[in-house]
């Protein structure tokens, strides 16, 4: 006669099965860049210093702080390209991006930049397509591209 499993033995079995180091997880690991803490932010319209307590307009899901409601409304009324250019300082920091130019194209980054985590550091690319091209490269080619880009990027840390 087979004895039914008790609650305690079922829990013990599930715990041991879940902790089996021989079984690799199939869950993909996604590296998310940490936001850069900005000590000083400026209003994209007036250029005045702002804090996260000031009025916010949005670029996508990212808040862009403006000095006063009128400046926030003016920012929100701009076309997407102008908002991307003017809001870049605040949005790139929220994405964890510290570089100013795209390693692949050399373009100046705007708020539409895509972040790729490379060796624990978030690197901004001018577009999602550029970021995907970089991800598709072999690790040796990625390292070579980043090395060349760092040699050309003003103020980069080697």
N, CA and C atoms as an extended XYZ file, in Angstrom:
474
Properties=species:S:1:pos:R:3:atomname:S:1:resname:S:1:resid:I:1 pbc="F F F"
N         0.834       -1.165        0.000 N   UNK     1
C         0.000        0.000        0.000 CA  UNK     1
C         0.890        1.243        0.000 C   UNK     1
N         0.580        2.190       -0.859 N   UNK     2
C         1.361        3.421       -0.977 CA  UNK     2
C         0.771        4.456       -0.036 C   UNK     2
N         1.680        5.077        0.770 N   UNK     3
C         1.216        6.112        1.703 CA  UNK     3
C         1.127        7.449        0.981 C   UNK     3
N         0.088        8.205        1.224 N   UNK     4
C         0.003        9.536        0.621 CA  UNK     4
C         1.058       10.453        1.234 C   UNK     4
N         1.556       11.364        0.437 N   UNK     5
C         2.553       12.307        0.924 CA  UNK     5
C         1.924       13.264        1.919 C   UNK     5
N         2.654       13.534        2.954 N   UNK     6
C         2.168       14.513        3.924 CA  UNK     6
C         2.553       15.902        3.433 C   UNK     6
N         1.955       16.885        4.046 N   UNK     7
C         2.232       18.273        3.667 CA  UNK     7
C         3.710       18.602        3.855 C   UNK     7
N         4.290       18.196        4.969 N   UNK     8
C         5.699       18.490        5.266 CA  UNK     8
C         6.626       17.812        4.262 C   UNK     8
N         6.342       16.573        3.900 N   UNK     9
C         7.214       15.887        2.950 CA  UNK     9
C         7.070       16.492        1.551 C   UNK     9
N         5.889       16.982        1.203 N   UNK    10
C         5.686       17.642       -0.081 CA  UNK    10
C         6.501       18.927       -0.149 C   UNK    10
N         6.472       19.727        0.921 N   UNK    11
C         7.243       20.971        0.980 CA  UNK    11
C         8.740       20.664        0.898 C   UNK    11
N         9.200       19.654        1.606 N   UNK    12
C        10.615       19.286        1.582 CA  UNK    12
C        11.032       18.856        0.182 C   UNK    12
N        10.196       18.076       -0.475 N   UNK    13
C        10.501       17.643       -1.840 CA  UNK    13
C        10.593       18.835       -2.787 C   UNK    13
N         9.624       19.768       -2.721 N   UNK    14
C         9.615       20.937       -3.600 CA  UNK    14
C        10.816       21.840       -3.326 C   UNK    14
N        11.179       21.982       -2.072 N   UNK    15
C        12.330       22.808       -1.715 CA  UNK    15
C        13.605       22.214       -2.282 C   UNK    15
N        13.798       20.913       -2.134 N   UNK    16
C        14.999       20.260       -2.658 CA  UNK    16
C        15.021       20.302       -4.180 C   UNK    16
N        13.874       20.148       -4.810 N   UNK    17
C        13.822       20.177       -6.272 CA  UNK    17
C        14.141       21.574       -6.785 C   UNK    17
N        13.694       22.602       -6.078 N   UNK    18
C        13.935       23.973       -6.511 CA  UNK    18
C        15.382       24.398       -6.283 C   UNK    18
N        16.047       23.797       -5.329 N   UNK    19
C        17.423       24.179       -4.994 CA  UNK    19
C        18.463       23.317       -5.694 C   UNK    19
N        18.057       22.502       -6.621 N   UNK    20
C        18.983       21.612       -7.297 CA  UNK    20
C        19.923       22.425       -8.177 C   UNK    20
N        21.217       22.471       -7.834 N   UNK    21
C        22.158       23.264       -8.620 CA  UNK    21
C        22.433       22.680      -10.004 C   UNK    21
N        22.066       21.445      -10.231 N   UNK    22
C        22.309       20.824      -11.533 CA  UNK    22
C        21.336       21.347      -12.581 C   UNK    22
N        20.228       21.926      -12.143 N   UNK    23
C        19.234       22.428      -13.069 CA  UNK    23
C        19.491       23.914      -13.293 C   UNK    23
N        19.764       24.283      -14.555 N   UNK    24
C        20.003       25.686      -14.874 CA  UNK    24
C        18.672       26.374      -15.148 C   UNK    24
N        18.607       27.619      -14.742 N   UNK    25
C        17.399       28.399      -14.972 CA  UNK    25
C        17.323       28.780      -16.447 C   UNK    25
N        16.116       28.759      -16.973 N   UNK    26
C        15.909       29.181      -18.362 CA  UNK    26
C        15.409       30.619      -18.429 C   UNK    26
N        15.315       31.262      -17.269 N   UNK    27
C        14.849       32.641      -17.233 CA  UNK    27
C        15.990       33.546      -17.695 C   UNK    27
N        15.757       34.378      -18.721 N   UNK    28
C        16.839       35.250      -19.194 CA  UNK    28
C        17.156       36.336      -18.168 C   UNK    28
N        18.424       36.687      -18.092 N   UNK    29
C        18.860       37.747      -17.194 CA  UNK    29
C        18.904       39.039      -17.991 C   UNK    29
N        18.196       40.036      -17.528 N   UNK    30
C        18.158       41.321      -18.206 CA  UNK    30
C        18.862       42.335      -17.325 C   UNK    30
N        19.916       42.926      -17.860 N   UNK    31
C        20.637       43.933      -17.105 CA  UNK    31
C        19.976       45.284      -17.342 C   UNK    31
N        19.608       45.941      -16.260 N   UNK    32
C        18.968       47.248      -16.341 CA  UNK    32
C        19.931       48.284      -15.784 C   UNK    32
N        20.248       49.304      -16.580 N   UNK    33
C        21.172       50.317      -16.072 CA  UNK    33
C        20.543       51.125      -14.950 C   UNK    33
N        21.357       51.455      -13.954 N   UNK    34
C        20.876       52.284      -12.846 CA  UNK    34
C        20.866       53.742      -13.289 C   UNK    34
N        19.847       54.488      -12.867 N   UNK    35
C        19.817       55.905      -13.236 CA  UNK    35
C        21.005       56.651      -12.640 C   UNK    35
N        21.445       57.668      -13.347 N   UNK    36
C        22.535       58.510      -12.865 CA  UNK    36
C        21.922       59.575      -11.965 C   UNK    36
N        22.471       59.732      -10.775 N   UNK    37
C        21.957       60.738       -9.862 CA  UNK    37
C        22.460       62.101      -10.333 C   UNK    37
N        21.518       62.971      -10.650 N   UNK    38
C        21.887       64.294      -11.125 CA  UNK    38
C        21.916       65.264       -9.956 C   UNK    38
N        23.061       65.891       -9.746 N   UNK    39
C        23.138       66.876       -8.678 CA  UNK    39
C        22.544       68.201       -9.135 C   UNK    39
N        22.662       68.491      -10.409 N   UNK    40
C        22.122       69.727      -10.947 CA  UNK    40
C        21.370       69.427      -12.240 C   UNK    40
N        20.128       69.888      -12.301 N   UNK    41
C        19.337       69.776      -13.518 CA  UNK    41
C        18.944       71.194      -13.918 C   UNK    41
N        18.790       71.390      -15.216 N   UNK    42
C        18.353       72.698      -15.691 CA  UNK    42
C        17.073       72.545      -16.497 C   UNK    42
N        16.253       73.574      -16.444 N   UNK    43
C        15.017       73.601      -17.215 CA  UNK    43
C        15.383       73.626      -18.697 C   UNK    43
N        14.804       72.740      -19.509 N   UNK    44
C        15.156       72.712      -20.931 CA  UNK    44
C        14.681       73.964      -21.686 C   UNK    44
N        13.758       74.712      -21.132 N   UNK    45
C        13.237       75.906      -21.793 CA  UNK    45
C        13.980       77.156      -21.337 C   UNK    45
N        14.056       77.370      -20.016 N   UNK    46
C        14.637       78.612      -19.504 CA  UNK    46
C        16.116       78.498      -19.138 C   UNK    46
N        16.608       77.276      -18.927 N   UNK    47
C        17.999       77.091      -18.523 CA  UNK    47
C        18.222       77.311      -17.033 C   UNK    47
N        17.161       77.572      -16.271 N   UNK    48
C        17.274       77.791      -14.835 CA  UNK    48
C        17.430       76.457      -14.108 C   UNK    48
N        18.088       76.464      -12.945 N   UNK    49
C        18.203       75.223      -12.162 CA  UNK    49
C        16.824       74.738      -11.702 C   UNK    49
N        16.615       73.419      -11.738 N   UNK    50
C        15.359       72.815      -11.293 CA  UNK    50
C        15.656       71.628      -10.395 C   UNK    50
N        14.634       71.195       -9.646 N   UNK    51
C        14.711       69.981       -8.833 CA  UNK    51
C        13.530       69.097       -9.207 C   UNK    51
N        13.476       67.918       -8.591 N   UNK    52
C        12.351       67.033       -8.891 CA  UNK    52
C        11.055       67.496       -8.221 C   UNK    52
N        11.092       68.628       -7.529 N   UNK    53
C         9.881       69.210       -6.945 CA  UNK    53
C         9.235       70.229       -7.887 C   UNK    53
N         9.933       70.592       -8.965 N   UNK    54
C         9.393       71.541       -9.934 CA  UNK    54
C         8.381       70.846      -10.845 C   UNK    54
N         7.748       71.646      -11.700 N   UNK    55
C         6.752       71.121      -12.646 CA  UNK    55
C         7.420       70.123      -13.597 C   UNK    55
N         6.682       69.087      -13.959 N   UNK    56
C         7.224       68.073      -14.862 CA  UNK    56
C         6.391       67.990      -16.133 C   UNK    56
N         7.093       67.931      -17.246 N   UNK    57
C         6.499       67.554      -18.520 CA  UNK    57
C         7.091       66.164      -18.793 C   UNK    57
N         6.602       65.462      -19.759 N   UNK    58
C         7.096       64.096      -19.975 CA  UNK    58
C         7.608       63.903      -21.386 C   UNK    58
N         8.697       63.128      -21.462 N   UNK    59
C         9.199       62.633      -22.741 CA  UNK    59
C         9.015       61.127      -22.657 C   UNK    59
N         8.003       60.620      -23.300 N   UNK    60
C         7.645       59.209      -23.128 CA  UNK    60
C         7.208       59.012      -21.684 C   UNK    60
N         7.862       58.104      -20.972 N   UNK    61
C         7.539       57.873      -19.563 CA  UNK    61
C         8.516       58.583      -18.630 C   UNK    61
N         9.420       59.370      -19.170 N   UNK    62
C        10.444       60.036      -18.369 CA  UNK    62
C        10.042       61.474      -18.042 C   UNK    62
N        10.042       61.842      -16.757 N   UNK    63
C         9.732       63.229      -16.414 CA  UNK    63
C        10.883       64.163      -16.785 C   UNK    63
N        10.533       65.315      -17.299 N   UNK    64
C        11.506       66.369      -17.596 CA  UNK    64
C        11.055       67.577      -16.785 C   UNK    64
N        11.872       67.966      -15.823 N   UNK    65
C        11.486       69.026      -14.897 CA  UNK    65
C        11.755       70.397      -15.494 C   UNK    65
N        10.772       71.271      -15.325 N   UNK    66
C        10.823       72.620      -15.882 CA  UNK    66
C        10.558       73.630      -14.777 C   UNK    66
N        11.078       74.832      -14.963 N   UNK    67
C        10.862       75.903      -13.989 CA  UNK    67
C         9.517       76.554      -14.285 C   UNK    67
N         8.497       76.128      -13.555 N   UNK    68
C         7.175       76.713      -13.698 CA  UNK    68
C         6.284       75.969      -14.678 C   UNK    68
N         4.991       76.150      -14.491 N   UNK    69
C         3.988       75.467      -15.306 CA  UNK    69
C         4.039       75.919      -16.764 C   UNK    69
N         4.303       77.225      -16.980 N   UNK    70
C         4.341       77.727      -18.358 CA  UNK    70
C         5.463       77.073      -19.162 C   UNK    70
N         6.631       76.918      -18.543 N   UNK    71
C         7.743       76.257      -19.240 CA  UNK    71
C         7.435       74.784      -19.495 C   UNK    71
N         6.770       74.126      -18.542 N   UNK    72
C         6.391       72.716      -18.731 CA  UNK    72
C         5.401       72.584      -19.892 C   UNK    72
N         4.459       73.492      -19.971 N   UNK    73
C         3.485       73.462      -21.077 CA  UNK    73
C         4.176       73.742      -22.412 C   UNK    73
N         5.105       74.690      -22.383 N   UNK    74
C         5.825       75.016      -23.617 CA  UNK    74
C         6.647       73.811      -24.079 C   UNK    74
N         7.313       73.130      -23.140 N   UNK    75
C         8.087       71.930      -23.482 CA  UNK    75
C         7.170       70.863      -24.071 C   UNK    75
N         6.030       70.636      -23.435 N   UNK    76
C         5.093       69.604      -23.891 CA  UNK    76
C         4.525       69.913      -25.272 C   UNK    76
N         4.451       71.207      -25.626 N   UNK    77
C         3.880       71.598      -26.917 CA  UNK    77
C         4.868       71.477      -28.080 C   UNK    77
N         6.138       71.294      -27.780 N   UNK    78
C         7.154       71.182      -28.836 CA  UNK    78
C         6.988       69.876      -29.601 C   UNK    78
N         7.501       69.849      -30.843 N   UNK    79
C         7.452       68.583      -31.578 CA  UNK    79
C         8.455       67.604      -30.966 C   UNK    79
N         8.305       66.346      -31.284 N   UNK    80
C         9.083       65.278      -30.658 CA  UNK    80
C        10.588       65.474      -30.806 C   UNK    80
N        11.042       65.902      -31.979 N   UNK    81
C        12.491       66.082      -32.179 CA  UNK    81
C        13.059       67.156      -31.266 C   UNK    81
N        12.325       68.265      -31.126 N   UNK    82
C        12.802       69.337      -30.256 CA  UNK    82
C        12.789       68.887      -28.798 C   UNK    82
N        11.740       68.165      -28.381 N   UNK    83
C        11.693       67.659      -27.004 CA  UNK    83
C        12.823       66.675      -26.752 C   UNK    83
N        13.135       65.834      -27.744 N   UNK    84
C        14.221       64.855      -27.596 CA  UNK    84
C        15.565       65.559      -27.421 C   UNK    84
N        15.776       66.623      -28.166 N   UNK    85
C        17.035       67.361      -28.081 CA  UNK    85
C        17.132       68.136      -26.768 C   UNK    85
N        16.044       68.855      -26.406 N   UNK    86
C        16.071       69.692      -25.208 CA  UNK    86
C        16.005       68.886      -23.904 C   UNK    86
N        15.317       67.766      -23.913 N   UNK    87
C        15.168       66.956      -22.705 CA  UNK    87
C        16.259       65.920      -22.514 C   UNK    87
N        17.227       65.880      -23.427 N   UNK    88
C        18.265       64.838      -23.395 CA  UNK    88
C        19.011       64.790      -22.068 C   UNK    88
N        19.402       65.931      -21.534 N   UNK    89
C        20.196       65.959      -20.295 CA  UNK    89
C        19.511       65.178      -19.175 C   UNK    89
N        18.230       65.439      -18.969 N   UNK    90
C        17.513       64.782      -17.880 CA  UNK    90
C        17.134       63.339      -18.205 C   UNK    90
N        16.689       63.093      -19.430 N   UNK    91
C        16.227       61.748      -19.800 CA  UNK    91
C        17.393       60.755      -19.873 C   UNK    91
N        18.524       61.159      -20.452 N   UNK    92
C        19.670       60.251      -20.540 CA  UNK    92
C        20.140       59.840      -19.150 C   UNK    92
N        20.145       60.771      -18.211 N   UNK    93
C        20.548       60.438      -16.840 CA  UNK    93
C        19.586       59.425      -16.228 C   UNK    93
N        18.299       59.560      -16.501 N   UNK    94
C        17.323       58.604      -15.979 CA  UNK    94
C        17.495       57.228      -16.608 C   UNK    94
N        18.000       57.181      -17.818 N   UNK    95
C        18.260       55.905      -18.492 CA  UNK    95
C        19.603       55.316      -18.070 C   UNK    95
N        20.400       56.058      -17.305 N   UNK    96
C        21.705       55.575      -16.858 CA  UNK    96
C        22.803       55.807      -17.870 C   UNK    96
N        22.558       56.616      -18.890 N   UNK    97
C        23.520       56.870      -19.963 CA  UNK    97
C        24.377       58.085      -19.604 C   UNK    97
N        25.693       57.911      -19.681 N   UNK    98
C        26.595       59.017      -19.355 CA  UNK    98
C        27.359       59.544      -20.565 C   UNK    98
N        27.397       58.784      -21.662 N   UNK    99
C        28.132       59.252      -22.843 CA  UNK    99
C        27.300       60.254      -23.638 C   UNK    99
N        27.980       61.029      -24.485 N   UNK   100
C        27.312       62.086      -25.250 CA  UNK   100
C        27.141       61.744      -26.724 C   UNK   100
N        27.938       60.801      -27.227 N   UNK   101
C        27.861       60.440      -28.639 CA  UNK   101
C        27.656       58.941      -28.803 C   UNK   101
N        27.098       58.562      -29.933 N   UNK   102
C        26.854       57.149      -30.246 CA  UNK   102
C        28.165       56.498      -30.670 C   UNK   102
N        28.540       55.372      -30.070 N   UNK   103
C        29.775       54.685      -30.449 CA  UNK   103
C        29.767       54.166      -31.884 C   UNK   103
N        28.586       53.905      -32.430 N   UNK   104
C        28.483       53.332      -33.766 CA  UNK   104
C        28.476       54.400      -34.855 C   UNK   104
N        27.713       55.476      -34.650 N   UNK   105
C        27.549       56.482      -35.701 CA  UNK   105
C        28.255       57.801      -35.409 C   UNK   105
N        28.599       58.045      -34.144 N   UNK   106
C        29.227       59.308      -33.776 CA  UNK   106
C        28.228       60.438      -33.585 C   UNK   106
N        26.922       60.156      -33.743 N   UNK   107
C        25.898       61.185      -33.581 CA  UNK   107
C        25.792       61.615      -32.118 C   UNK   107
N        25.416       62.885      -31.916 N   UNK   108
C        25.145       63.381      -30.570 CA  UNK   108
C        23.854       62.731      -30.084 C   UNK   108
N        23.838       62.237      -28.845 N   UNK   109
C        22.672       61.542      -28.317 CA  UNK   109
C        21.577       62.520      -27.921 C   UNK   109
N        20.334       62.105      -28.138 N   UNK   110
C        19.188       62.859      -27.643 CA  UNK   110
C        18.373       61.922      -26.744 C   UNK   110
N        17.206       62.362      -26.317 N   UNK   111
C        16.408       61.585      -25.370 CA  UNK   111
C        15.908       60.258      -25.944 C   UNK   111
N        15.974       60.068      -27.251 N   UNK   112
C        15.562       58.797      -27.866 CA  UNK   112
C        16.642       57.724      -27.787 C   UNK   112
N        17.786       58.031      -27.225 N   UNK   113
C        18.908       57.095      -27.192 CA  UNK   113
C        18.525       55.784      -26.501 C   UNK   113
N        19.104       54.706      -26.985 N   UNK   114
C        18.865       53.379      -26.412 CA  UNK   114
C        20.096       52.964      -25.613 C   UNK   114
N        19.881       52.434      -24.432 N   UNK   115
C        20.991       52.016      -23.557 CA  UNK   115
C        21.294       50.534      -23.752 C   UNK   115
N        22.587       50.228      -23.795 N   UNK   116
C        23.055       48.842      -23.808 CA  UNK   116
C        24.025       48.711      -22.645 C   UNK   116
N        23.832       47.689      -21.819 N   UNK   117
C        24.757       47.464      -20.716 CA  UNK   117
C        25.928       46.646      -21.260 C   UNK   117
N        27.111       47.256      -21.218 N   UNK   118
C        28.318       46.610      -21.708 CA  UNK   118
C        29.336       46.627      -20.573 C   UNK   118
N        29.721       45.464      -20.120 N   UNK   119
C        30.669       45.302      -19.009 CA  UNK   119
C        30.235       46.112      -17.790 C   UNK   119
N        28.946       46.051      -17.479 N   UNK   120
C        28.408       46.693      -16.294 CA  UNK   120
C        28.146       48.184      -16.413 C   UNK   120
N        28.396       48.768      -17.565 N   UNK   121
C        28.201       50.206      -17.763 CA  UNK   121
C        27.183       50.420      -18.878 C   UNK   121
N        26.270       51.378      -18.653 N   UNK   122
C        25.272       51.703      -19.673 CA  UNK   122
C        25.902       52.598      -20.727 C   UNK   122
N        25.806       52.184      -21.968 N   UNK   123
C        26.328       52.968      -23.085 CA  UNK   123
C        25.142       53.324      -23.969 C   UNK   123
N        25.033       54.606      -24.308 N   UNK   124
C        23.923       55.076      -25.117 CA  UNK   124
C        24.232       54.984      -26.601 C   UNK   124
N        23.224       54.579      -27.368 N   UNK   125
C        23.305       54.516      -28.825 CA  UNK   125
C        22.226       55.427      -29.390 C   UNK   125
N        22.475       56.016      -30.549 N   UNK   126
C        21.580       57.012      -31.133 CA  UNK   126
C        20.176       56.472      -31.394 C   UNK   126
N        20.061       55.183      -31.650 N   UNK   127
C        18.739       54.603      -31.915 CA  UNK   127
C        18.708       53.150      -31.458 C   UNK   127
N        17.525       52.594      -31.407 N   UNK   128
C        17.367       51.185      -31.048 CA  UNK   128
C        18.044       50.317      -32.101 C   UNK   128
N        17.971       50.737      -33.354 N   UNK   129
C        18.608       49.983      -34.431 CA  UNK   129
C        20.130       49.931      -34.243 C   UNK   129
N        20.737       51.064      -33.845 N   UNK   130
C        22.180       51.070      -33.578 CA  UNK   130
C        22.515       50.155      -32.403 C   UNK   130
N        21.689       50.191      -31.362 N   UNK   131
C        21.918       49.336      -30.195 CA  UNK   131
C        21.828       47.862      -30.587 C   UNK   131
N        20.860       47.518      -31.426 N   UNK   132
C        20.720       46.128      -31.867 CA  UNK   132
C        21.883       45.698      -32.757 C   UNK   132
N        22.384       46.611      -33.594 N   UNK   133
C        23.568       46.285      -34.412 CA  UNK   133
C        24.757       45.986      -33.508 C   UNK   133
N        24.918       46.767      -32.444 N   UNK   134
C        26.023       46.541      -31.512 CA  UNK   134
C        25.859       45.195      -30.806 C   UNK   134
N        24.638       44.900      -30.364 N   UNK   135
C        24.395       43.620      -29.676 CA  UNK   135
C        24.674       42.429      -30.590 C   UNK   135
N        24.466       42.595      -31.892 N   UNK   136
C        24.661       41.498      -32.845 CA  UNK   136
C        26.135       41.218      -33.132 C   UNK   136
N        27.007       42.159      -32.778 N   UNK   137
C        28.440       41.961      -33.020 CA  UNK   137
C        29.004       40.895      -32.090 C   UNK   137
N        30.061       40.236      -32.531 N   UNK   138
C        30.765       39.289      -31.677 CA  UNK   138
C        31.474       40.076      -30.577 C   UNK   138
N        31.704       39.458      -29.421 N   UNK   139
C        32.329       40.170      -28.294 CA  UNK   139
C        33.660       40.851      -28.644 C   UNK   139
N        34.458       40.230      -29.516 N   UNK   140
C        35.739       40.838      -29.900 CA  UNK   140
C        35.514       42.137      -30.662 C   UNK   140
N        34.526       42.113      -31.572 N   UNK   141
C        34.212       43.316      -32.365 CA  UNK   141
C        33.609       44.402      -31.478 C   UNK   141
N        32.782       44.000      -30.508 N   UNK   142
C        32.222       44.969      -29.566 CA  UNK   142
C        33.348       45.668      -28.803 C   UNK   142
N        34.291       44.879      -28.296 N   UNK   143
C        35.406       45.446      -27.523 CA  UNK   143
C        36.230       46.405      -28.379 C   UNK   143
N        36.487       46.021      -29.625 N   UNK   144
C        37.272       46.871      -30.522 CA  UNK   144
C        36.539       48.180      -30.811 C   UNK   144
N        35.231       48.105      -31.069 N   UNK   145
C        34.437       49.295      -31.358 CA  UNK   145
C        34.432       50.243      -30.150 C   UNK   145
N        34.218       49.706      -28.967 N   UNK   146
C        34.178       50.535      -27.755 CA  UNK   146
C        35.548       51.148      -27.488 C   UNK   146
N        36.607       50.398      -27.720 N   UNK   147
C        37.963       50.919      -27.527 CA  UNK   147
C        38.236       52.093      -28.471 C   UNK   147
N        37.863       51.940      -29.738 N   UNK   148
C        38.056       53.022      -30.711 CA  UNK   148
C        37.208       54.239      -30.348 C   UNK   148
N        35.976       53.994      -29.938 N   UNK   149
C        35.072       55.084      -29.592 CA  UNK   149
C        35.581       55.847      -28.366 C   UNK   149
N        36.066       55.121      -27.343 N   UNK   150
C        36.577       55.780      -26.146 CA  UNK   150
C        37.793       56.641      -26.449 C   UNK   150
N        38.585       56.218      -27.420 N   UNK   151
C        39.773       57.004      -27.798 CA  UNK   151
C        39.352       58.322      -28.440 C   UNK   151
N        38.177       58.356      -29.089 N   UNK   152
C        37.699       59.548      -29.790 CA  UNK   152
C        36.752       60.388      -28.952 C   UNK   152
N        36.032       59.779      -27.989 N   UNK   153
C        35.032       60.498      -27.190 CA  UNK   153
C        35.710       61.522      -26.295 C   UNK   153
N        35.315       62.793      -26.378 N   UNK   154
C        35.912       63.803      -25.500 CA  UNK   154
C        35.530       63.570      -24.056 C   UNK   154
N        36.517       63.598      -23.164 N   UNK   155
C        36.269       63.435      -21.746 CA  UNK   155
C        35.925       62.012      -21.348 C   UNK   155
N        36.211       61.029      -22.210 N   UNK   156
C        35.875       59.639      -21.855 CA  UNK   156
C        36.912       59.096      -20.888 C   UNK   156
N        36.466       58.062      -20.149 N   UNK   157
C        37.350       57.403      -19.205 CA  UNK   157
C        37.828       56.113      -19.836 C   UNK   157
N        39.108       55.954      -20.026 N   UNK   158
C        39.641       54.724      -20.632 CA  UNK   158
C        39.801       53.650      -19.623 C   UNK   158
